[in-house]
Structures are given as structure tokens and as C-alpha cells.
Amino acid sequence: MRTLIRYGYVPFMLLAINGTGIAIVSSGGHKLWLLGLLLLALASSFAAERALPYRQDWNTSHDDSRRDALHAAVNETVTLASVAALPILTAVASIDGVWPHDWPFLVQVLIAVLVADLGITLVHLASHKIPALWRFHAVHHSVKRAYGFNGLMKHPLHQTIETAAGVAPLILLGLPTSVAYALALCVAVQLLLQHSNVDYRVGPLRAVLALNQAHRFHHLKWAGLGDVNFGLFTLIWDHLLRTYSYDPERRFTSDDLGMAAKPHYPNDYLAQLAEPFRPSGACTTDQPHTNALPQTTPHSAPH
């Protein structure tokens, strides 16, 4: 069973869950089936984390389970609201005749994934460079464990900015609502995989797909060292931007995560919503101790 999870978990999530969702949408099935698939993905994520954890202690609440559930509920609502508003936005802002409506539905979804991935990657990178954006993005970097559910632990304003960056180019291209529903499911599944506490393997694809093996480096708590691997779906843009970093020998603990410059970031949900607006919401640069450095050298500058 452990071997099955180690090598089958990612294909199950990417191909079975996403594939079924794409098939349902393309055939005109009811959108509630997508909610069922999302619940199945959540259940599979938690089950796999308990059967084959990267770290056993990350399966235990760090006084964060209720908070993360609130973040997930609010941010998924923001995503659904964005999809619901899409027909109006597309009618007003799209350029007629650009979107390839006649192409196979799967290809249309893959195009949407790649375009959204670029927009989200660029905003994610900017959020590590621009102090005003970092204040809101810092909520996500306050985590002290990496498990599937905290992929949606984001300040709703930052979630909105990221969503807008990923979807705005697609709106201009005339993204169909059906493709947007499939994309929304793919985003949710990807966030589960990217922050998963499952010790899975994907071989050489770890350098292409933005999964947990590479994303843990993004959550290193020291300014500069965590400014790597910004992609949501892929690491293609990170390779081009020279922000890709990976060391197969590196292991992570909770001591490596969070923010060294702000180790006592508020843990309560409402306090996290308010923190970016407070004078204390900024983070100062803090240099790591030499013996705490990971065995890799990222290419990007400190945030």
C-alpha cells in the first residue's frame, strides 16, 4: 500500500481527479459533481498523509487546523465567486475570436493552466519583492508545517490578487466558463499536492511539476533562501526566471519553516486578516545562521 501511494498518489490526483472533472465539464455534467471530486481529493489527501507521511509530526495540529479550515472556506468562496462572475467579465473585456473554442476541451484546459500559471507565478514572485504585497503574502509563509490543507491558507486579498493575475489574461482571450470550472478544480487539487505531507515520488518530473518536493524549498524561513520555486502548476517559469532550486538530500522540519524575521506571526484567523494593515505587518530582513543553511543556493534575491 505504501508503494502504491508513493508512486500512484500524484497520478491519481492529476489524472483521475482532474481528468474526471474535465470529462464531466466537457460533457455538460452538473457542476456539483466537481464539488464531489474536490471532497474526494481532500479525503484522499488526508488519507495518504496518514498512510505515508513525509513527517509524522506534520499530521498533528500545530494549533492551526481550525484556522486553516476558515482560510480554505473563504478562499474557495472567492474562487467560486470569480468563476460565477466570469461570463460578465468575458462579455465586457474579451477580444472576440481569440479563444480556440474548436480545439479539444482538454487542450483548452491545458492552455488555461499554462496561462494562469504564468500570471500567478509573476504575482507570487512580486509578492516576495514588493513590501506592500509581502505584507499579505506573509500570512501564507507563517505556516510551521506543510500539509495539503494549508495550500489554501492565504489572506483573501492576496488570494484575490493572485486569482486576478491568473485569470485576467484568460478573460481577455475569451475563456469559456466551462474551462474556468475545470481550471478551478485543477487549482484546488494542485494546492493539495503542492503542500502535501505525503512522501510521494515523481522521478525527473520533480524538476517540471510544482509539487511538494520542490515547493518545500519555497517555505524556507530565511529571506532569500525561500525566494525560489514560485510556480503553481509547473516550474517552467522558474527555470526561465532562474528562481528554480532543488537539493535531493535536503530534509525539512518545522524549524525550517515560517519566517525568521517574524517568528511570532499571529496564529489566529482574524488576527492574520488584520496583520497586513498593522505597522507590525512588515517583515525585516534577517540573515540565517551558517549552520542552518540548506545545501542549495537559490538564484533569487532576498525579499
C-alpha positions as CSV (number, residue, x, y, z in Angstrom):
1,M,0.0,0.0,0.0
2,R,2.8,2.4,0.9
3,T,4.5,1.8,-2.5
4,L,1.1,2.3,-4.3
5,I,0.7,5.7,-2.5
6,R,4.3,6.7,-3.1
7,Y,4.1,6.3,-6.9
8,G,0.3,6.3,-7.5
9,Y,-0.9,9.2,-5.4
10,V,0.1,12.0,-7.8
11,P,-1.2,10.3,-11.0
12,F,-4.4,9.6,-9.1
13,M,-4.9,13.3,-8.2
14,L,-3.7,14.7,-11.5
15,L,-5.1,12.2,-13.9
16,A,-8.1,10.6,-12.2
17,I,-9.5,13.5,-10.2
18,N,-8.7,16.3,-12.7
19,G,-9.4,14.0,-15.7
20,T,-12.8,13.0,-14.3
21,G,-13.6,16.7,-13.7
22,I,-12.6,17.7,-17.2
23,A,-14.7,14.9,-18.6
24,I,-17.7,15.9,-16.6
25,V,-17.5,19.6,-17.6
26,S,-16.8,18.8,-21.3
27,S,-19.9,16.6,-21.4
28,G,-22.1,19.1,-19.8
29,G,-22.5,17.3,-16.5
30,H,-23.7,19.1,-13.4
31,K,-21.1,21.3,-11.7
32,L,-22.0,19.7,-8.3
33,W,-20.0,16.7,-9.4
34,L,-16.9,18.9,-9.3
35,L,-17.6,19.6,-5.6
36,G,-17.8,15.9,-5.0
37,L,-14.5,15.4,-6.8
38,L,-12.9,18.2,-4.6
39,L,-14.2,16.4,-1.5
40,L,-12.7,13.1,-2.7
41,A,-9.4,14.9,-3.4
42,L,-9.4,16.3,0.2
43,A,-10.2,12.9,1.7
44,S,-7.5,11.2,-0.4
45,S,-5.0,13.9,0.6
46,F,-5.6,13.3,4.3
47,A,-5.7,9.6,4.0
48,A,-2.4,9.5,2.0
49,E,-0.8,11.8,4.6
50,R,-1.6,9.4,7.3
51,A,-0.5,6.3,5.4
52,L,2.8,7.7,4.1
53,P,3.7,11.0,5.8
54,Y,6.8,12.9,4.9
55,R,6.9,13.9,8.6
56,Q,4.6,12.2,11.2
57,D,4.5,15.4,13.4
58,W,3.1,17.4,10.5
59,N,-0.1,15.3,10.7
60,T,-0.7,16.7,14.2
61,S,-2.4,20.1,14.5
62,H,0.0,22.9,15.4
63,D,-3.0,24.9,16.7
64,D,-3.8,25.7,13.1
65,S,-6.5,23.2,11.9
66,R,-9.5,25.5,12.6
67,R,-7.7,28.5,11.2
68,D,-6.7,26.7,8.0
69,A,-10.3,25.4,7.5
70,L,-11.5,29.0,7.7
71,H,-8.9,30.2,5.2
72,A,-9.8,27.3,2.9
73,A,-13.6,28.0,3.1
74,V,-13.2,31.8,2.5
75,N,-10.6,31.4,-0.3
76,E,-12.6,28.7,-2.2
77,T,-15.6,31.0,-2.0
78,V,-13.5,33.8,-3.6
79,T,-12.6,31.3,-6.4
80,L,-16.2,30.3,-7.0
81,A,-17.3,33.9,-7.0
82,S,-14.6,34.6,-9.6
83,V,-15.9,31.8,-11.8
84,A,-19.5,32.9,-11.3
85,A,-18.6,36.5,-12.5
86,L,-16.6,35.2,-15.5
87,P,-19.5,35.4,-18.1
88,I,-20.0,39.1,-17.4
89,L,-16.3,39.9,-17.3
90,T,-15.7,38.0,-20.6
91,A,-18.6,39.7,-22.3
92,V,-17.2,43.1,-21.4
93,A,-13.4,42.6,-21.7
94,S,-12.7,39.7,-24.1
95,I,-11.3,40.0,-27.6
96,D,-13.7,38.2,-29.9
97,G,-12.4,35.3,-31.9
98,V,-9.2,34.7,-29.9
99,W,-10.0,31.7,-27.7
100,P,-9.7,28.4,-29.6
101,H,-13.3,27.1,-29.0
102,D,-13.0,24.5,-31.6
103,W,-9.9,22.8,-30.1
104,P,-10.3,19.7,-27.9
105,F,-11.6,20.6,-24.5
106,L,-8.6,19.0,-22.8
107,V,-6.2,21.2,-24.8
108,Q,-8.2,24.3,-23.9
109,V,-7.9,23.4,-20.2
110,L,-4.1,22.8,-20.6
111,I,-3.8,26.3,-22.3
112,A,-5.7,27.8,-19.4
113,V,-3.4,26.1,-16.9
114,L,-0.2,27.4,-18.5
115,V,-1.5,30.9,-19.0
116,A,-2.8,31.1,-15.4
117,D,0.4,29.5,-14.1
118,L,2.5,32.4,-15.7
119,G,0.3,35.1,-14.2
120,I,0.2,33.5,-10.7
121,T,4.0,32.9,-10.8
122,L,4.8,36.5,-11.6
123,V,2.5,37.9,-8.9
124,H,4.0,35.3,-6.5
125,L,7.5,36.5,-7.4
126,A,6.4,40.1,-7.0
127,S,4.9,39.3,-3.6
128,H,8.4,38.4,-2.4
129,K,9.9,41.6,-3.8
130,I,7.4,44.3,-3.1
131,P,6.8,45.1,0.6
132,A,3.1,46.1,0.2
133,L,2.4,42.7,-1.4
134,W,4.6,40.8,1.0
135,R,2.5,42.0,4.0
136,F,-0.4,40.0,2.6
137,H,1.6,37.1,1.3
138,A,3.3,36.7,4.7
139,V,0.2,35.1,6.0
140,H,0.9,32.0,3.8
141,H,4.5,31.9,4.9
142,S,3.7,31.8,8.6
143,V,3.0,28.1,8.4
144,K,5.0,25.8,10.6
145,R,4.1,22.5,8.9
146,A,3.5,21.6,5.2
147,Y,0.3,19.6,4.7
148,G,-2.3,19.6,2.0
149,F,-4.9,21.9,3.6
150,N,-2.6,24.8,4.2
151,G,-2.2,25.3,0.4
152,L,-5.4,27.5,0.8
153,M,-4.1,29.3,3.9
154,K,-3.8,32.7,2.3
155,H,-5.0,36.2,3.0
156,P,-8.2,36.7,0.9
157,L,-6.9,39.9,-0.6
158,H,-3.7,38.2,-1.7
159,Q,-5.8,35.3,-3.0
160,T,-7.9,37.7,-5.0
161,I,-4.8,39.4,-6.5
162,E,-3.3,36.0,-7.5
163,T,-6.6,34.9,-9.0
164,A,-6.9,38.1,-10.9
165,A,-3.4,37.8,-12.3
166,G,-4.0,34.2,-13.4
167,V,-7.5,34.8,-14.9
168,A,-7.2,38.3,-16.3
169,P,-5.2,37.2,-19.4
170,L,-7.7,34.4,-19.9
171,I,-10.6,36.8,-19.8
172,L,-9.1,38.9,-22.5
173,L,-8.7,35.7,-24.6
174,G,-12.4,34.9,-24.0
175,L,-12.1,32.0,-21.6
176,P,-15.3,29.9,-21.6
177,T,-17.0,29.4,-18.3
178,S,-16.8,25.6,-18.7
179,V,-13.0,25.8,-19.0
180,A,-12.9,28.0,-15.9
181,Y,-14.7,25.4,-13.8
182,A,-12.2,22.8,-14.9
183,L,-9.4,25.2,-14.1
184,A,-10.8,25.9,-10.6
185,L,-10.8,22.2,-9.8
186,C,-7.2,21.8,-11.1
187,V,-6.0,24.7,-8.9
188,A,-7.6,23.2,-5.8
189,V,-6.1,19.8,-6.5
190,Q,-2.7,21.3,-7.2
191,L,-2.6,23.3,-3.9
192,L,-3.3,20.0,-2.1
193,L,-0.5,18.3,-3.9
194,Q,2.0,21.2,-3.6
195,H,1.8,21.4,0.2
196,S,1.1,17.7,0.8
197,N,2.7,15.9,3.7
198,V,2.9,12.7,1.6
199,D,6.3,11.2,0.9
200,Y,5.5,10.6,-2.8
201,R,7.8,10.3,-5.8
202,V,7.5,11.6,-9.3
203,G,11.1,11.0,-10.6
204,P,12.5,13.5,-13.1
205,L,9.1,15.3,-13.2
206,R,10.0,16.9,-9.9
207,A,12.0,19.5,-11.9
208,V,9.0,20.3,-14.1
209,L,5.9,20.0,-11.9
210,A,5.4,22.3,-9.0
211,L,4.9,19.6,-6.4
212,N,5.8,19.3,-2.7
213,Q,9.4,18.1,-3.2
214,A,10.4,21.5,-4.8
215,H,7.8,23.6,-3.0
216,R,9.2,22.9,0.5
217,F,12.3,25.0,-0.6
218,H,9.9,27.9,-1.1
219,H,8.9,27.8,2.5
220,L,12.4,28.0,4.0
221,K,12.1,30.7,6.6
222,W,15.1,32.8,5.7
223,A,14.8,35.8,3.4
224,G,16.4,35.0,0.1
225,L,16.6,31.2,0.6
226,G,12.9,30.9,0.2
227,D,12.6,33.1,-2.8
228,V,12.6,30.0,-5.2
229,N,10.1,27.7,-6.9
230,F,7.2,30.2,-7.3
231,G,5.2,28.2,-9.9
232,L,1.8,26.9,-9.0
233,F,1.4,24.2,-11.7
234,T,4.8,24.0,-13.2
235,L,8.4,25.0,-12.6
236,I,8.9,26.1,-16.3
237,W,8.7,29.8,-15.5
238,D,11.1,29.3,-12.5
239,H,13.7,27.8,-14.8
240,L,13.3,30.7,-17.2
241,L,13.4,33.2,-14.4
242,R,16.4,31.4,-12.7
243,T,14.4,31.0,-9.5
244,Y,14.5,27.2,-9.5
245,S,16.2,25.4,-6.7
246,Y,16.3,21.8,-5.5
247,D,18.6,19.6,-3.5
248,P,17.5,15.9,-3.3
249,E,19.5,15.4,0.0
250,R,17.7,18.2,1.9
251,R,15.2,17.2,4.6
252,F,12.8,19.6,6.3
253,T,11.4,20.1,9.8
254,S,9.2,22.7,11.3
255,D,12.3,24.6,12.4
256,D,13.0,25.3,8.7
257,L,9.6,26.8,8.0
258,G,7.9,30.1,8.8
259,M,9.6,33.5,8.8
260,A,12.9,34.0,10.6
261,A,12.3,37.8,10.6
262,K,8.9,37.4,12.2
263,P,8.9,34.1,14.2
264,H,5.8,35.1,16.3
265,Y,3.4,35.9,13.5
266,P,-0.2,35.9,14.7
267,N,-1.8,32.4,14.6
268,D,-5.5,33.3,14.9
269,Y,-7.5,33.7,11.7
270,L,-8.9,37.2,12.4
271,A,-5.5,38.4,13.6
272,Q,-3.9,37.2,10.4
273,L,-6.5,39.1,8.4
274,A,-5.7,42.3,10.3
275,E,-1.9,41.9,10.5
276,P,-1.0,43.3,7.0
277,F,-2.8,46.5,7.9
278,R,-0.8,47.0,11.2
279,P,2.7,48.6,11.5
280,S,3.9,45.2,12.7
281,G,2.8,43.6,9.4
282,A,6.1,44.4,7.7
283,C,9.0,41.9,8.0
284,T,12.6,43.0,8.2
285,T,15.4,41.0,6.6
286,D,17.0,38.5,8.8
287,Q,20.1,36.5,7.9
288,P,20.2,32.8,8.7
289,H,22.9,31.2,10.8
290,T,25.5,29.5,8.6
291,N,24.9,26.0,10.0
292,A,21.2,26.4,9.2
293,L,21.6,27.0,5.5
294,P,20.1,24.3,3.2
295,Q,22.5,22.6,0.9
296,T,21.4,24.6,-2.1
297,T,22.0,28.1,-3.4
298,P,18.9,29.8,-4.8
299,H,19.3,32.3,-7.6
300,S,16.9,35.0,-6.5
301,A,17.5,38.0,-4.3
302,P,16.1,38.3,-0.7
303,H,12.6,39.6,-0.3
